[in-house]
Amino acid sequence: MLDDTILRGRCLCGACTFELIGNQNWIGHCHCDSCRRATASPITTWIGQENGRWRFTGVEPSRFESSPGNTRGFCPTCGSPFYYQSGRFPDETHFYAALLENPEEVRPDRQFHADEMLSWMKLAQHLPSQ
């Protein structure tokens, strides 16, 4: 059952804002090289949100096709990464959990591409890999 909880988030400068409505499909860490480079961080935490259950409430992010069928959104003002969409997941959009007004409202329960985890990254090793 979907609820009516709304999670709000924004980019660094606050120009791009969004709302996630209801339950999330999943919340997980990604260790892949592409996500690391897009965020300049060793790990990225995503929220998988069903399309139609989110909306942009500020300036719409700019889009960049990072590889065929994969689009990443970012703030056109401050450059903050904002979302990820892929033809592999046509029914959902992935938002960065760190952009939430209160990231403590969500808790990752899985990780992706653990085989690409940096050797010095030990924080998420207890989570199941998918």
C-alpha positions in Angstrom: 0.0 0.0 0.0 1.3 3.5 -0.9 1.2 6.2 1.7 1.1 9.9 1.3 4.4 10.8 3.0 6.4 13.4 1.1 10.1 13.6 1.2 11.6 16.8 0.0 15.1 17.5 -1.3 17.2 20.2 -3.0 20.5 20.8 -4.7 23.4 22.8 -3.0 22.1 26.2 -4.1 18.4 25.4 -3.7 17.4 26.2 -7.2 16.4 22.6 -8.1 14.0 21.0 -5.6 11.9 17.8 -5.7 9.3 15.8 -3.8 9.1 12.1 -3.4 5.5 11.0 -2.8 4.7 7.8 -0.9 6.8 4.7 -0.4 10.1 4.2 -2.2 10.8 1.2 -4.3 14.2 0.7 -2.6 17.1 2.6 -1.1 20.6 1.4 -1.7 24.3 2.2 -2.0 26.0 2.0 -5.4 29.8 1.3 -5.8 30.1 1.5 -9.6 32.7 3.5 -11.3 30.2 5.6 -13.2 28.4 6.7 -10.0 31.7 7.4 -8.3 32.7 9.7 -11.1 29.4 11.4 -11.4 29.5 12.3 -7.7 33.2 12.5 -6.9 32.6 10.2 -4.0 33.4 6.6 -3.2 29.8 5.6 -2.8 26.4 6.9 -3.9 23.2 6.3 -2.0 20.1 6.1 -4.2 16.4 6.2 -3.7 14.5 4.3 -6.4 11.1 6.1 -6.8 8.3 5.0 -9.0 7.6 7.4 -11.9 4.5 9.4 -11.2 5.3 9.4 -7.5 7.8 12.3 -7.7 7.9 15.9 -9.0 10.3 18.7 -9.6 9.2 21.7 -7.5 11.9 24.3 -8.5 14.1 24.8 -11.5 14.1 21.6 -13.7 17.5 20.0 -13.7 19.7 19.9 -16.8 20.2 16.5 -18.4 23.3 14.6 -19.5 23.3 11.3 -21.3 26.3 9.6 -19.5 26.1 6.5 -21.7 23.6 5.2 -24.2 20.2 4.9 -22.5 21.4 6.4 -19.2 20.6 10.0 -18.3 21.8 12.0 -15.3 20.3 15.2 -14.1 22.1 18.0 -12.4 21.4 21.6 -11.3 22.2 24.1 -14.1 23.3 26.7 -11.5 25.5 24.9 -9.0 26.1 21.6 -10.8 24.9 19.3 -8.0 24.0 15.8 -9.3 20.3 15.3 -9.0 18.9 12.1 -10.5 19.6 9.1 -12.7 17.3 7.5 -15.3 17.9 4.4 -17.3 16.2 2.4 -20.0 16.9 -0.7 -17.8 14.5 0.8 -15.2 11.8 2.5 -17.3 9.3 2.8 -14.4 11.4 4.5 -11.9 13.8 7.4 -11.3 16.7 7.3 -8.9 17.3 10.3 -6.6 20.3 11.0 -4.4 19.4 10.3 -0.8 22.0 12.9 0.4 19.8 15.7 -1.3 16.9 15.1 1.1 16.2 17.8 3.6 16.5 15.1 6.2 18.5 12.1 4.8 18.0 10.3 8.2 14.4 9.7 7.0 15.6 6.9 4.8 17.8 3.8 5.5 19.6 1.9 2.8 18.9 -1.9 2.8 21.0 -3.1 -0.1 24.0 -2.3 -2.2 24.8 -2.5 -5.9 28.0 -3.4 -7.8 29.8 -4.4 -4.6 32.4 -6.1 -6.8 33.5 -2.5 -7.7 33.8 -1.3 -4.1 37.0 0.5 -3.4 39.3 -1.6 -1.2 39.4 1.0 1.5 35.5 1.4 1.6 34.3 -0.7 4.5 31.1 1.1 5.6 28.6 -0.9 3.6 30.0 -4.4 3.7 27.3 -5.8 6.0 24.5 -5.1 3.4 23.4 -7.8 1.0 24.6 -7.3 -2.6 22.2 -7.3 -5.5 
